[in-house]
Every structure is written in structure tokens, then in C-alpha cells.
Amino acid sequence: ILRGPTMGADRIRQLLAGRLFPAVPAPLRSDGSLDLDAQHAYARWMAAQPVGGVATWAHTGRGLRLDRATRLAILRSWRDALDSRQVLIAAA
């Protein structure tokens, strides 16, 4: 889910240089479904922290186990919460 024009490699390097990008979890219920309210609250909280952005599924591999609709809901939540100076790093 891209917002704005596609960036070139130099611009991406500038955005990443010297900034913190925590790996973030997806809040799942005991039945394995996404807790969307918790996801939105966590995304808003994290976006207010001094981070350059976030990395989803960076080390957990959870994204590969979620269905497409759930992955998209999580990515939309992050995209809505992060401001234009913060980067969403996602792979799934």
C-alpha cells in the first residue's frame, strides 16, 4: 500500500539513514484472529514515538501465516497511523 509517488533508491536511503525501525507484532486473539482495535491503538501509539517507521513481520514471519485480508488490514492500519516522514517496511 503506497502513499504518494514511488520513491527512488536515493530517497529511500535518506529516509532510512540513522533512524530506528522497530519490528512490530500483530495483536492476535487466542483464536488467531486479528484484534483490529488493539492494532489501531498500537499503531497510533507507536507512530507517536520517536521512530523512523516500523517493520512488519520482520522477524516473526507471521505475515506468511495471515490471510490476505488480514495482512491488508494491518498494513492499512500502519499506513493510516504513520505520518509522511515515517516509513512502513513490510514483506508478506
N, C-alpha and C positions, 0 to 999 in steps of 0.2 A: 504494500500500500504506500505509494509515493505521494508526497505532498509537494507541490511546486515542481519546477523543472528538474530534469535529471542532471546530476552533478558530475563533473569530470573528476578524474583521479586526484588532481592537484587540490581541488576544493575539499574533497573528502579527507585527504591528508591533513589539511589545515584544521578541519573540524575535529579530527581525532587527536592531534598532537597535544600531549601533556594533559589530557583530560581523563577523568575517571568514568568508566562504563561498567557498572556492576551487572553481574549476571542475576537476573530476577526470576523468581519462581512463578508458577501459575497456581493460584489458590484453588485446589480441588476439594470437593466434598468427599466423604468416605465412600460414596458410590462411584467416584471417579468423574463426576460431572463438574463443570466449571462453576465456581461461586462468582458470578458476574458482579454482584455488589461489592464483594471483597476485592475483586480485580480492579474495579474502577477506583475504589478508595485507595488501594495500594499504589496504583499508577499516579493518582493525583498527589499523594504524599511524596512518592519518590521524585516526581517531576519538580517538586518544591525544594529538593535537596541540591547541594552544590555538585551536581553531576553533569557530565557532557552528554549524557544519554543513558540508554540501557541496552543490554544484550539479552535477548530472549532465547531460551533453550541452549545457551552457550555451552553448558557442561552437563546438563541433566539429560539431554536427548529426549525430553518429554514431548517436544513438538512432533516428533515422528509417531507418537502414540495417540495423538489427539486427532479427531476428525477435522475435516477442512473447515466446517462451520465454526468449531471451537477455536481453531487457530486464527481464523479471521476475526472473531470476536475479541480475542486477546490483542491482536495487532491493532485493531481499531481503537481499543481502549488506550493502548500506549500512544498511538498517533494523536488521539484527542487530548491526552494529558500533557504530552511533551510540547515545549514551545519550539519555535522555528530554529533556535540555536542548539537544540538538543537532537541527538541522533538516535534513531531506533535501528539497532543491529539485530537482524532476525534471519534465521535459517530454518526452514522446515518444508 
